[in-house]
């Protein structure tokens, strides 16, 4: 019982009764009964809290939040009924803070305010591309966050952009919410209009932004979206109060806003940028994506500083997704000099050694290369220069992101909010080894690319507007470090990604990160954020992840269980503890049938155990079948997937040397 005594429950019933009879709004879902439901919860909170000051602060935040939601979503002005709600809620606060009845119960400890949450998602960042994960790329800001927090070694996403973003926003398997495929790329034999495979959000879900907004958070989104452009698929429709959004899967990073391929809807040449629901017709001349997204997130955070509410910021950089662009030519030159004279084999070996030095892997880990990777001894000097320049621009993009993220960290420190902020840094999938030829497959696409990216194929122009370099399969495997392959595959190199978590009030004096080796997945972040916010989950039984907060708090060593399934473009994988079942096509360096790996002994997925352990193959195959049945996944015959890959792989992994 609260120290505020026996009168709280009665007072709560009285206030809630008044609110149920209040005609606060004509809009469906936001009338008096809706307010009453929230008031009931908030009065319960009042009765369990020990601080009148905290209560007044809490109610002030929450009644303002409800009015803002009504106004923003319905275009309304506050009504008399809404004013009565404010009065009622504040009266509840005062009423509950009256004299306490005698009690022998111990007063509960006052609850602290929920933390700010900043989710930083990088695009196509490889596992070993951050200093804390063994990279030579300078990322001092992210490394410092790791030292103050937790570094995950076995964190996974999906193998391409949009499904990972769907899991992050909805907490569900992407096939349940329309992102089992993306943008017309789909497994053979499955129609593009198949539910679960349409490439944009659909189905039953409540976004994490809405969950946190309902819990009293200001919600901000800046950067890449890639979840659809329909009226029910926008950031504002999903609960973001403010947004600065690039809707498509990728684009030029400069003011020209060029698409990666010509669009089907006008404007055919440019992607869609939007600010708070309004389309941006012309970007500033000095626009660069990483800078702009950082600027906008800083502005959103700063403008909400005086509102007394925590914020949820979703900062989705498009770097280092191709085309590889960065305006800092000195930074490019720095990395070009660093990489000159070093083969991709040397760069990969150096990173593996650094990872071993950091205690992330065993030094003697076995590795392999994708079948399409050119042998270093076969490269001409100009081809080696080409690879080096691509890696230099790629690395410069990553360092630039780190510098820009540093601006936000310094701002939070300057405002006193850094210690009270949960900061999460991750990637949406592994590094991309896909060729620019992938974008030129459709009729007329090659001509469109050369007309709009007029510097395509010019090594000395890499990084500039009008250029179109991609990392290459060789460099992407360097980024994956010891883990095999890259984006677009279900091998570890395609789905195992970095995750760094700086928790609220984290220690500032750690010499090294807390290293966590437990299996985790991007879908775990949704319930984790809700857990930190003290928010209720709307569809808990639909979620595919579990909260990592108990692990981050140090009360457990695991997050849910170690069973997890994937499917993309017909390929399959299932993880159960250290055993992993993979179906990958020969075009993706697979066997064309199920392969079995023991990741505890062979994290590089070099030795197929399927013939030695057929019972485990059958068991994991049955588990994958159950996963598919539970999550709207349509199994495709291996033969059909292998045949499709045979035609596609030579194109998407083609080495697009500069001319």
VENVEN-V681259 format. One record per backbone hydrogen bond with DSSP energy under -1.0 kcal/mol. NH is the residue of the N-H (numbers start at 0). CO is the residue of the C=O. If there is no record, write none. Layout:
# VENVEN-V681259
[[NH:CO] [NH:CO]]
This chain:
# VENVEN-V681259
[[4:1] [7:4] [10:6] [11:7] [12:8] [13:9] [14:10] [15:11] [16:12] [17:13] [18:14] [19:15] [21:18] [23:21] [29:26] [34:30] [35:31] [36:32] [37:33] [38:34] [39:35] [40:36] [41:37] [42:38] [43:39] [44:40] [45:41] [46:42] [48:45] [54:50] [55:51] [56:52] [57:53] [58:54] [59:55] [60:56] [61:57] [62:58] [63:59] [64:60] [65:61] [66:62] [67:63] [68:64] [69:65] [70:66] [71:67] [72:68] [73:69] [74:70] [82:78] [83:79] [84:80] [85:81] [86:82] [87:83] [88:84] [89:85] [90:86] [91:87] [92:88] [93:89] [94:90] [95:91] [97:94] [115:419] [116:310] [117:421] [118:312] [119:423] [120:314] [121:425] [122:318] [127:478] [128:125] [132:129] [133:130] [134:129] [142:138] [143:139] [144:140] [145:141] [146:142] [147:143] [148:145] [149:500] [150:513] [151:498] [152:515] [155:519] [156:494] [163:159] [164:160] [165:161] [166:162] [167:163] [168:164] [169:165] [170:166] [175:172] [176:173] [178:173] [179:195] [181:184] [184:181] [189:186] [193:190] [196:193] [198:177] [200:226] [201:176] [207:168] [210:206] [211:207] [212:208] [213:209] [215:212] [216:211] [217:309] [219:311] [220:241] [221:313] [222:243] [223:315] [224:245] [225:246] [232:229] [237:233] [238:235] [239:234] [240:218] [241:218] [243:220] [244:273] [245:222] [246:271] [251:257] [256:253] [258:268] [262:267] [270:256] [273:244] [274:277] [275:242] [277:274] [279:272] [286:283] [288:252] [291:287] [292:288] [293:289] [294:290] [295:291] [296:292] [297:293] [298:294] [299:295] [300:296] [301:297] [302:298] [303:299] [304:301] [306:303] [311:217] [312:116] [313:219] [314:118] [315:221] [316:120] [320:317] [323:468] [325:462] [328:326] [331:327] [332:328] [333:329] [334:330] [335:331] [336:332] [337:333] [338:334] [339:335] [341:338] [346:342] [347:343] [348:344] [349:345] [350:346] [351:347] [352:348] [353:349] [354:350] [355:351] [356:352] [357:353] [358:355] [359:354] [364:361] [372:369] [377:374] [378:375] [383:379] [384:380] [385:381] [386:382] [387:383] [388:384] [389:385] [390:386] [391:387] [392:388] [393:389] [394:390] [395:391] [396:392] [397:393] [398:394] [399:395] [400:396] [401:397] [402:398] [403:399] [404:400] [405:401] [407:403] [408:404] [409:405] [410:406] [411:407] [412:408] [413:409] [414:410] [416:411] [417:411] [420:417] [421:115] [422:501] [423:117] [424:499] [425:119] [427:121] [429:493] [434:651] [437:434] [438:435] [439:436] [444:441] [447:443] [448:444] [449:445] [450:446] [451:447] [452:448] [454:465] [455:452] [457:454] [460:457] [461:458] [463:460] [466:463] [475:471] [476:472] [477:473] [478:474] [479:475] [480:477] [482:479] [486:430] [487:158] [488:485] [492:483] [493:490] [494:490] [495:491] [496:154] [499:424] [500:149] [501:422] [504:418] [505:502] [513:148] [515:150] [519:153] [521:155] [523:520] [524:521] [527:523] [528:524] [529:525] [530:526] [531:527] [532:528] [534:529] [541:538] [543:170] [551:547] [552:548] [553:550] [554:549] [563:574] [565:572] [567:570] [570:567] [571:582] [572:565] [573:580] [574:563] [575:578] [576:561] [578:575] [579:596] [580:573] [581:594] [582:571] [587:584] [588:585] [589:584] [591:583] [594:581] [596:579] [598:577] [600:597] [601:597] [604:601] [608:595] [612:608] [616:612] [617:613] [618:614] [619:615] [620:616] [621:617] [622:618] [623:619] [624:620] [625:621] [626:622] [627:623] [628:624] [629:625] [630:626] [632:627] [640:636] [641:637] [642:638] [643:639] [644:640] [645:641] [646:642] [647:643] [648:644] [650:647] [651:647] [652:648] [653:650] [656:654]]
